[in-house]
């Protein structure tokens, strides 16, 4: 469950990212130098990565810790499987 503090932090970060993406669109429309555009793309990727890390930390602190501490081994295994699938899907292609 995402708590209020994380909601506020993630929402603020995502609004900034949205602004960065709008700026990227303008850069493309203006025909800006490719390397400048690529640097901005990297900045957006890094910002999204940070939001993902915040959400992952929250998930591990709440859902995963709760499942591992429960008396339901199937729930714990399901949470582990979720993370393995997530990181298996996130590998660079």
Beta strands, then each sheet from edge to edge (+ up, - down):
end
